[in-house]
């Protein structure tokens, strides 16, 4: 039985991984713990001595590489579960057993775990892997944006924004923490604050963070990982599907 640890600062991602492991690999994988940050992950790994680590890159108190740098005996496989784009993935591919982009694709997930079960991995220089990957990601930080309302100034991680809705000269930002932040800027100006490779204009009144999109349904709406539904205009349908899926 392979002992696995899940490290991600988003509980729904950990729950998603657990559900898939129970569905496909109940007899092969034992989940011995989960962590949402660097400190808790380091202690858990040291205590449990896992065979397999499901690891996110960016955590609230650091990065997955901070964890690896603090573990002296790395006798485990690493599967990255990441929201990073293909350029970043090329940097980590040199040493990880596998990597999976969020949202998690079932087939990719199963293939990655099968590698761990079969032991079909070439011998890797984990120390070199951590060194190379840490150097690459040293300058990669979660982008933060400043949102000014009538009463407050909010500093928000771009990744935490689910979607934006505009009404005239105002735009509301909806976050994973169930915050609703209303700023006095129209959609065009709000879009200038955000990364155009992450946020997609799916409707005249809506922007979505493609990292949080789970599916597009027959009703012409995007379903987010929070089960929130965002409409897609008919003229933008093909563009949105191409950009997200």
Number of C-alpha atoms within 10 A of each C-alpha: 11 14 17 24 23 25 29 24 20 15 13 12 19 20 13 12 18 17 13 16 20 14 10 15 16 14 11 14 19 19 18 15 16 22 21 18 21 24 14 13 22 18 13 19 25 14 10 13 16 21 20 24 20 23 25 25 19 22 18 12 12 14 19 22 22 18 21 23 14 13 14 9 12 17 12 17 23 23 22 23 24 21 20 15 12 9 8 15 19 11 17 20 14 17 21 19 24 23 21 20 17 17 18 17 10 13 8 14 20 14 12 18 22 15 14 20 17 8 11 10 13 8 8 13 10 19 14 12 18 21 13 15 20 20 12 13 16 10 8 11 11 14 12 15 13 12 17 15 13 8 6 9 12 13 11 17 14 19 18 18 22 24 23 24 21 21 14 11 12 15 24 21 20 18 18 15 9 12 11 14 18 18 18 18 18 17 22 12 13 20 17 9 13 18 12 11 11 17 23 20 22 23 18 14 18 21 25 26 23 24 21 23 23 18 16 20 10 6 8 14 17 24 17 20 17 13 12 12 16 22 19 24 17 11 10 13 16 12 13 20 14 8 12 18 10
